[in-house]
Amino acid sequence: MRDENPNSWEARADTNTFYGFTDLPSIKERGTVVLTHGEGPYVFDVHGRRYLDANSGLWNMVAGFDHAGLAEAAKAQYDRFPGYHAFFGRMSDQTVMLSEKLVEVSPYERGKVFYTNSGSEANDTMVKMLWFLGGAEGQPQRRKIITRKNGYHGVTVVSASMTGKPYNSVFGLPLDGFIHLTCPHYWREGLEGETEAEFTKRMAQELEDVIAREGADTIAGFFAEPVMGAGGVIPPSEGYFQAIAPILKKHGIPLVADEVICGFGRTGELWGCQTYDFMPDAIISSKNLTAGYFPMGAVILGPELSDRLQAASEAIEEFPHGFTASGHPVGSAIALKAIDVILNEGLLENVRALTPKFEANMARLAENPNIGEWRGKGLMGALEAVKDKDTKTPFDSSLSVSERIANTCTDHGLICRPLGQSVVLCPPFIMTEPQMDEMFEKLEAALKKVFAEVA
Ligand SMILES: *Cc1c(COP(=O)(O)O)cnc(C)c1O
């Protein structure tokens, strides 16, 4: 519980910090958890309490909180060349090497990389690239962006407009021209008696209908996370990408995979588009790109978009866009090391090795009468709480069931995230089997306690 002393860390945090994406009633009651350091998948607060962070920070600390190699890569680069930009025909050697590496590990034979400081900026950049292409190629009306409800693409004005969550209405968003299709979540959106294959077909038909209604030549691009993350860990329905990719192709609409969470192994393959077997025209990366050790994002362009954007830029002599810290040398050095760690220190293998155990435990917890479904892919999953399993009726939102579950977990040294009526797990790739047992034991105890209170 909250320490009411005015000099407590909790009080000091409140006084001078304006919170984002934070449930303020919970803070009032419980206080902010102020952290000092981490060890492997654990973090420690100012009171010396230890928490197993089952969310890898914010999906991104996949190598844990004390990876010596990543810290050393950062220190070595700070000593060598601590900062530079990538404008005006100059950039660091680390940036050159990172672009080579990203293209090498991408699904593309060749391509080009553009750097940002976040996933939101990478999505914004991609939209500007598509708008720029429209103008350069004699189709300035090609500006509309299609995404899906529950899709999360970030918080800048454009990426928030892409995000299909109702909370953005408080900002008067989305902007005009951002269209949100039905979330391809069969369990929640499937109609009575509809098979999953029929559902997927209906999703594809909706896309066809929207393209026909809006006019194909007004649409600049379609963005999708392979597995929706912040929307509640929602894998696509069976065959979804196989159904929509040909429609987009037929109408000349680029398909952009927002791989900010799925990228670098979360779903068991390096990229989510490999897990779901489709080829996007570009990839948006961030979060795991530096294993969370530096703020960095990247747009990875496939061959066709690389060529078209290069030609459009040459026609006016430059692409007038970039961030001061784009392609930062320290971020680039860390990203190079993070990719090496994920690929060559057994992290990706560990995701694959742990997935069956993760799935078995999720399935076991989903037998609870107040869990409607479990869903996920690789090492990301969600358990959705329901009042009535047969009718999929949610609990009254005033009960804040998922917050209660997460808060109970926190009290027992486990951090997991409430998302809508779901509880989300996405453990770091370095997790061990005993740590996974600890995670599920603590979560199971919290589920029992909270469902006994509310059911
Ligand atoms: C987190 C996230 C973003 C936004 O990244 P920021 O670095 O927070 O701006 C974009 N897309 C997806 C899929 C994300 O999970």
The ligand as a Tripos MOL2 file, in Angstrom:
@<TRIPOS>MOLECULE
LIG
   15    15     1     0     0
SMALL
NO_CHARGES

@<TRIPOS>ATOM
      1 C1          4.6200    0.0840  -28.9900 C.3       1 LIG1
      2 C2          4.1130    0.0210  -30.3720 C.ar      1 LIG1
      3 C3          4.1960    1.1130  -31.2350 C.ar      1 LIG1
      4 C4          4.6640    2.4550  -30.7760 C.3       1 LIG1
      5 O1          5.9890    2.4510  -30.3760 O.3       1 LIG1
      6 P1          6.5210    3.6380  -29.4240 P.3       1 LIG1
      7 O2          7.9830    3.3620  -29.3730 O.co2     1 LIG1
      8 O3          5.8220    3.4990  -28.1190 O.co2     1 LIG1
      9 O4          6.2030    4.9090  -30.1110 O.co2     1 LIG1
     10 C5          3.7980    0.9440  -32.5440 C.ar      1 LIG1
     11 N1          3.3260   -0.2290  -32.9880 N.ar      1 LIG1
     12 C6          3.2240   -1.2910  -32.1850 C.ar      1 LIG1
     13 C7          2.7400   -2.5860  -32.7550 C.3       1 LIG1
     14 C8          3.5930   -1.2080  -30.8510 C.ar      1 LIG1
     15 O5          3.4620   -2.2560  -30.0410 O.3       1 LIG1
@<TRIPOS>BOND
     1     1     2 1
     2     2     3 ar
     3     2    14 ar
     4     3     4 1
     5     3    10 ar
     6     4     5 1
     7     5     6 1
     8     6     7 2
     9     6     8 1
    10     6     9 1
    11    10    11 ar
    12    11    12 ar
    13    12    13 1
    14    12    14 ar
    15    14    15 1
@<TRIPOS>SUBSTRUCTURE
     1 LIG1         1 GROUP 0 **** ****
